[in-house]
């Protein structure tokens, strides 16, 4: 039998994107830092988001039935830390600038990309809920909010989590127009 600690130690060596997942609705405004996010299919556009059922905001995501996945850039480490902390919701959302798209769930204005979703199905697996989320809107922060800064530097880096620490990876090249 595989021990939970052995599994967690092994999974710490799987590099993952860092995301802040948010919701807003009748049950209120909430968010958390997540690495367990992935694409399911592009037809219809669907994401999978995993959330620990013991998280204080878990019930609010279920009740609101919407969420936004904000993919963090290297500059967003303080945002990630805030949403992974025991800070109040109000304190968390003081980190960064927020807007909204279709569902009303908060979208980080300068996220690399944000996916605005409706939760279509929830499956319980062990300690976690697996949300199947239909994407209803996408905001490309790299092309929108940071376009001027990125054109000057020519790069954008993604914040990833590996071996229980943050790292930066990637480089998006701007096409040079001649």
C-alpha positions in Angstrom: 0.0 0.0 0.0 1.3 3.5 -0.9 1.5 5.9 2.0 0.0 9.4 1.6 3.3 11.0 2.5 5.1 8.9 -0.2 2.5 10.0 -2.8 2.8 13.7 -1.8 6.6 13.5 -1.9 6.4 12.0 -5.4 3.9 14.6 -6.6 6.1 17.4 -5.3 8.4 16.6 -8.2 5.6 17.1 -10.8 6.0 20.7 -11.9 2.6 22.5 -12.1 1.3 25.9 -13.0 0.2 28.1 -10.2 -3.4 29.4 -10.4 -5.7 31.4 -8.2 -9.2 30.1 -8.5 -12.0 32.5 -7.5 -15.8 32.6 -7.2 -18.4 35.2 -6.5 -22.2 34.8 -6.2 -25.0 34.4 -3.7 -22.6 32.6 -1.4 -20.1 35.4 -1.5 -16.6 36.2 -2.7 -13.8 33.5 -2.2 -10.6 32.3 -3.7 -7.7 29.8 -3.2 -4.4 28.9 -4.8 -4.5 25.7 -6.8 -2.0 23.6 -8.8 -4.5 20.8 -9.6 -6.0 22.4 -12.7 -6.0 20.9 -16.2 -7.6 20.9 -19.6 -10.2 18.2 -20.3 -11.3 19.0 -23.8 -11.6 21.9 -26.3 -15.0 20.8 -27.6 -16.7 22.1 -25.5 -13.9 24.0 -23.7 -13.7 22.4 -20.3 -11.3 22.5 -17.4 -10.9 20.3 -14.4 -10.2 21.9 -11.0 -9.6 19.9 -7.8 -10.3 21.4 -4.3 -9.9 19.9 -0.9 -13.3 19.5 0.7 -11.9 20.8 4.1 -11.0 24.2 2.6 -13.0 27.0 4.2 -14.3 28.2 0.9 -15.3 24.8 -0.5 -19.0 25.1 0.1 -19.1 28.6 -1.5 -17.7 27.3 -4.8 -20.4 24.6 -4.8 -23.2 27.1 -4.0 -22.0 29.7 -6.5 -21.6 27.1 -9.3 -19.1 29.4 -11.0 -15.3 30.0 -10.9 -12.5 31.7 -12.7 -9.1 30.1 -13.1 -6.3 32.8 -13.2 -3.0 31.5 -14.4 -0.3 33.3 -12.6 2.8 34.9 -14.1 6.2 35.0 -12.3 5.4 38.4 -10.8 2.4 37.0 -9.0 4.1 35.1 -6.2 2.7 37.5 -3.5 -0.8 36.8 -4.9 -0.3 33.1 -4.7 0.9 33.3 -1.2 -2.0 35.5 -0.1 -4.6 33.1 -1.5 -2.8 30.1 0.1 -2.7 31.8 3.5 -5.1 32.2 6.3 -5.8 35.8 5.4 -9.3 37.0 5.2 -11.0 37.1 1.9 -10.9 40.9 1.9 -7.1 40.9 2.5 -6.6 38.3 -0.3 -8.4 40.4 -2.9 -6.3 43.5 -2.0 -3.5 41.7 -3.8 -3.6 42.6 -7.5 -6.3 44.3 -9.6 -9.5 42.5 -10.3 -12.2 42.6 -12.9 -14.9 40.2 -14.0 -16.1 38.6 -17.2 -19.4 36.6 -17.8 -20.0 34.8 -14.5 -18.9 37.6 -12.2 -16.1 35.5 -10.6 -13.1 37.7 -10.1 -10.5 37.8 -12.8 -6.9 39.0 -12.1 -6.4 41.7 -14.7 -2.7 40.9 -15.5 -2.9 37.1 -15.2 -1.3 35.3 -18.1 -4.7 34.0 -19.0 -8.0 33.7 -17.1 -10.7 31.2 -17.8 -14.2 32.1 -16.6 -16.3 29.0 -16.0 -19.6 27.5 -14.9 -19.3 24.3 -12.8 -21.2 21.6 -14.6 -20.4 18.6 -12.6 -18.8 17.7 -9.2 -17.2 14.4 -8.3 -16.0 13.4 -4.9 -12.7 11.6 -4.9 -11.0 10.9 -1.6 -10.3 14.2 0.2 -11.1 16.4 -2.8 -13.9 17.6 -5.0 -13.3 17.5 -8.8 -15.1 20.3 -10.5 -15.8 19.9 -14.2 -16.0 23.5 -15.5 -17.3 24.7 -18.9 -15.3 27.7 -20.0 -17.7 30.6 -21.0 -15.1 33.4 -21.4 -11.3 33.8 -21.7 -9.1 36.8 -21.0 -5.5 36.8 -22.3 -3.7 39.1 -19.9 -0.4 38.7 -21.8 -2.0 40.2 -24.9 -4.2 42.7 -23.0 -3.0 44.3 -19.8 0.7 43.7 -20.2 1.1 44.1 -23.9 3.1 47.3 -23.6 5.4 45.9 -20.9 5.9 42.6 -22.7 6.7 44.3 -26.0 9.4 46.2 -24.2 10.9 43.1 -22.6 9.8 40.5 -25.2 9.0 37.9 -22.5 6.5 36.6 -20.0 7.2 33.9 -17.5 4.8 31.5 -15.8 4.9 30.9 -12.1 5.2 27.1 -11.4 5.4 25.0 -8.3 8.1 22.4 -8.1 9.7 20.5 -5.2 7.6 22.5 -2.7 8.9 25.9 -4.0 8.2 28.5 -6.7 10.1 28.6 -10.0 9.7 30.6 -13.2 9.5 29.0 -16.6 8.9 29.9 -20.2 9.3 32.7 -22.5 6.6 34.0 -24.9 8.3 35.7 -27.8 6.6 38.7 -29.4 6.7 38.4 -33.2 8.9 41.1 -34.6 7.2 43.2 -37.3 9.5 44.4 -40.1 
